Amino acid sequence: MGRTVGLPRMSQHPGERRDFLPKLVRSLARLGADEIVLEAGYGEGLGLEPDVYTSEGDARFAERDEVLAQDVVLVLRCPPNADLGLLRPGSTLISMLHFVTRATRNALLRERGVVAVSLDSVTDDRGRRMIENLEITAWAGVEAAFRELALRWAWFDVPGRSPIRVTLLGSGALGAHAMHAATRYGNHDLRNSLHRAGVPGVEVAVIDHDLSWHEDYMLARLHASDLLIDATLRPDPSVPVVPNAWLAVMPPHAVLLDLAADPYDGATDPPTVKGLEGVPHGSLAQHVFEEDDPAWNVEAAVADTRVRRTALSCNAWPGLRPTASMERYGEQIEDVLEVVLAVPEPDWDRASPHQRVRAVARGELARWTAAHER
């Protein structure tokens, strides 16, 4: 079932450097792609020359409109909503689409008649994500958060201080990686240096959903927290895990880390908000926000933003380590591409005898919607 595949760049996102590596592009022909069309400049952010993609004759370069008009469009981060209109009805978009928190975009894809496969919804039979970069997400974010804490807390590297107290919201896969990273300051070299100097380490308290809504407990915990990390997957993204007012009890030097990276969306009813209410929605162009940063005011219409601490948020934490990130994604995505390029879409069945087909079916928008409306 030969099909053409387009790979657009993510250059419309400031600071973004991630493109799929030549190894994955070459595999597309092996998996059955008739033609591979890359957007002009693909790979530049990673320091790659054009001929590393075209040397074996498997791919060519074109302008963005032509790339988005292919049978299958593969891009890690979803193109802006304006670009979704360039996708052909009946084409397939493979991307991180985050169906749970992107109701407006879901509607646009349905209206356009696009077969949408969300990589973050492709799961095995136990519900575990098959396309994920959670380890790099956790370590990149936690390292950045400790760097900011060190800049703002004079006691950070003093041997006589108390342990750094971290409150971690969420005990899933992302939370597990964040817990490990936090015990190492997000940086093994930093941890070893502080250990040699006799500086006490880090205490991490993991708070799961059933405890996070007990206000008295949470206020006491936040009062003693130097770093607050959100690594939750909320069943209802309109309800914050930590209301903005609760942040008032945190020490002045405290740092907030948004690993979950849920966006704000005032178009939904009720509006979608972050787990740490009020924290700005960051990007690779800016992921650190001081208390007086104007970005805190952007979402004031849908969230309380009055209480502030230094906050870190990024909609693409793995992008801070782009090559390692894309190497991992490329290895994982081949299974999805094999199904999309070889199995007709009507045959994608959540009850298929083939595990990969079941996984892709779980990640397709219409089937995902049907399953979640039950």
N, C-alpha and C positions, 0 to 999 in steps of 0.2 A: 504494500500500500504506500507507494511513493508519495511524499509530500515535501513541500518547500518549508524551510525553517528560517525565520528572521531573528536576529539577535541585535536589538537596539541597545544603545549606550544608556547609562544613567546619569549623563552629564548635566541634566537639568536640575539635579540635586547638588547644591554647592558642597564641595569637599569630597564628593563621591569619586572613588577611583576603581571600583570593582567591576571587572568584566570577566566573563568565563575564560579560562585558560585554553591554550591551543589544544591540549589533550582532549578536552570535552568536545571542542568544535570538530576535531578529526573523528571522534566517535560517532557523530551524528550521521555521517555517510555510512559507516558500518551498520548503524541501526536502521538504515533504510531511507534517509533523507535524499530526495532527488537533487535539491539545490540548497545551499546554505548562504544566506545573505547577511553580511555584517554591516552595521552602520559605520560610515566613514569615521576614522579615528579610534575604532575599537581597539582596546588594549593599551592605548597611550598612557592612561593613568597608572598602569603597572610597569611602564617603561618598556613595553613590548613593541617591536617593529612589525609593520603590516605583513611582511613576508613569512613570519612564523605561523600565520594563519592560512596563508594561501600557497605555501611552497609545495604542498602535495596535491593542489588542484581541487580541494574539497570545498573551497569557499571563495566568495568575491565580496567586494565592498560596494555599497550603494548609499543613497541619501535616506534620511529617516523615514519619509513617507513610504518609500518602496519597501523598506525593512518591515514596517508595521502592517503591510498589506499581504504578507505571506500566509500560508496555510496554518502554520504554527509559529507563535511568537514566544520566545523564551527570554525572560529578563528577571533578575533576582528581585528587584523592587518594582512594584507596579508603576507603569507610566502615569503621568498626571491625568486627571479625568478628561481634560481637553483632548489628549491623544487617544483616548479610548474610541473616539469617533472615527479614527483612521483604521481601526481593525475591521476586517471584512466580516459581515454576518456569516456565521457558520465556521469561522476560524477558531483556533484554539489558543488561548492565552495561558501560559504557565508562568506563575510568579508567586511571590509571597503576598497573598491577597487578604489575609486576616479577616475572614468572613464575619466573625463574631462582633468586631468593632468597626466594621466598614459598611454599614447598612446602605448608605447613600451610593457608594461605589457598586455594591451588589446590584442595586436597582438599575444602574447605568449599564452594567454588563448584560443583565437580562434583556433590557430594552434593545440593546444592540444585537442580540442574538448570538453572543459569543459563548463558546464552550470554555468556561473558566475553571482551571485547575489550580487550587491554592496549595502551594508546597507545604505550608504550615499545617494543612489539614490532611495531608497524606499520612495515614497512620497504619500501624500493623494491627493484628487482631486483638491486641491488648490495649489499643488506644495510644500507643507510644509513637511520637513523631518519628518519621523515617528521614525527613530532610530537616536537619537542625544544626545549629552552630552554637548551642547553648554554653558550651565550655568557654569558647572564645568570648561570647557575649558577657559572661560572668566575670572572667578575668580582666577583660579590657575595662569594663565599667568599675569594678572594685579597685583596680590599680589607680584609675583616675580619681576615684573618690578619696582614697587614702592620700594621694598626692595633695589634694585640696585641703584635707584635714591637717596635714603636716604644715601647710602654709599658714593656717589660721589658729592653731593651738600650740602655744609656747611649750606645753608639757609633752608634746608628741614623742620626743626622743630623749626625755629625761629619765634616768634609771629609777628615780624615786616615785614616779607617777603610778597611779592605779592602772589596772588593765584597761585597754580601750574597750568600750562596751558597744557592741553592734547589735541592733535589733533587725532581724531579717524576717520579712513578711513573705510567706510562701514556702512550702516544703516539697514542691515537685522537683522535676529534673533541673530546672533553672535554679531553684533555691538550693539544691544540693551542691551544684557547682559554685554558687555564690558563697555558701558556707565554707567550703574548702578554701576558696580564694581569700575570703576574709581572714581566716586564721593565718594566712601567709602575707597579709597586707596587699594582696594582689600582685606581689612581686617577690620572688624568692630571694633575690639579692638584697633587697631592703630588709626582709625578715632576718636573713642571716647576719646582716650588719647590726641591727638592733639587738639581736640575741647575743652577739659577741660583746656588745657594750653593756649588757646586763639590764636592758630595758624590758619590763614586763610585756607580755604578749597581748593577745586579743581574746575577749570573751564574746561568743556569738550566741544569742538567744533566738531560736527559730519559733516564730509565732504563726500557727496555722489559722485557717478561717474561723473555726469554732471558738477560738479564744480572742481573735482580733476585734470582735464587736463588743467585748466587755470593757466599757469605758474606764471604770476605776482601775482595772489592771493595766490597761494600755497607757493611761496617763502616768501611772507610777513608773512603767517601763520606759516611756519616752523621756521622762524627767531625768533618767540616768543614762540616756543613750548619747553617744558621741557620733554615731553613724546610723542612719535609718535607711534600709534597703527595701524596695518593693520588687519582689519577684513573683507576684501572684498572677494566677489566671482566674479572673473573677467570673462567676456565673452571670452576674448582672453588672455590666460596665457603667451603668448610670449611678451606681452607689460606690463612693470611695471607701477604701479600707481605713484610711486615716483622714477624717475631716480636717479641713484647714485649721480650725480653731484649736485642735489638739496639739498642733505644732508649737503653740505658745509656751508649753512647759519644757521644751527642749533647751539645752544650754545654748548660749549665744554662738559658741564655736561649732555647734553641731552641723553635720553635712547630710543632705538628703540625696539618695541615689535612686533614680527611676530606671530599673532594668526592664520592667514590663513593657515600657514604651507605648502604652495605649494612648491614642490621640484624644483630643477633644472633638466633639461633633455636636454643634448646636442645632443641626437639622433634624436630629432624632428626637423623639418624645417618649420619655424624658431625655435630656441631653446626655451624651457620653462624656465621662470625665475620667481623669487619671485616678489611680489608686491612692496616690498622695495628692490630695486635692489642692489645686492651685499651682503646682509645679509647672513651669513652662515646658512646652513640647520642643525638645532640642533636636539637633541634626549634627552631621559631621562638620558643618560649617561653624556651629557653636553648640557645645554641650555643657558648658559651665555657666551658671547664672548667679551673679551676686544678688544680694537682697534688694538693691536699688536698680536692677536691670529693668528697662522698660518692657521686656518680654513678659514679666509677671502680669502686666496689665492687659495683655492681648485677649485672654480668656475670661476676663472679669465678668462678662455677661452670662457665662454658664457655670462658673465656679467661684467659690470664695478664695481670694488670693491675698487677703489682708495680712496674714501671718507668714513670715518669710524667714528662711535660712538659706545659706549657700546650697544650691541645688544643681545636680547633674542629671541630664536627660539627653538621650540620643535615639533617634529612630533607626539607627543602624550601628549598634555598638561593634559588631565584627568588622565594620569598615575601618576601624582604627588599626586593624591588622589585615590588610586587604588580600595579600597573596595567600597567606595561610587560610584565610576565610574561603577564598574561591577554590582552592585546592580541595578542601573538605566538601564544599557544596557540589563540586563537579563529580566527585566520586559517588555521592549519594544520588544525584539526579539522574544518572544513567538508567536506573530501573524505571523511573517515571517515563523517560523518553522512549524506552523500549516499548512500553504499552501504548503510548500516544501514537507512535509511528507505525505500529504493527497491528493494533487491534482497533477495529471500527468503533467509534464512540457509542453507538447503540448497544454494543456488547459489553460495555463497562458495567459490571454487575457487582454489587456489594456482597452477593452470595456466590460469586464465581468460584470454581475449584482452584483457580490460580491466585496465589497470594498477592502478586503484584497488581493484578487487575482489581482485586478487592480494595487494595490500598489506594489506587488512583480513583476508583469510584467514590470512595469516602471523601476525596478531596475535590470532587467536581461540584460546582455550585448548585445545580438543580437537585442532585442526589443528596448533597449535604443539607440543603434547605428542607427537603422532604423528611429526612431523618430527624431533623431538629424541630419539626413542627408536630411530631407525634405526641 
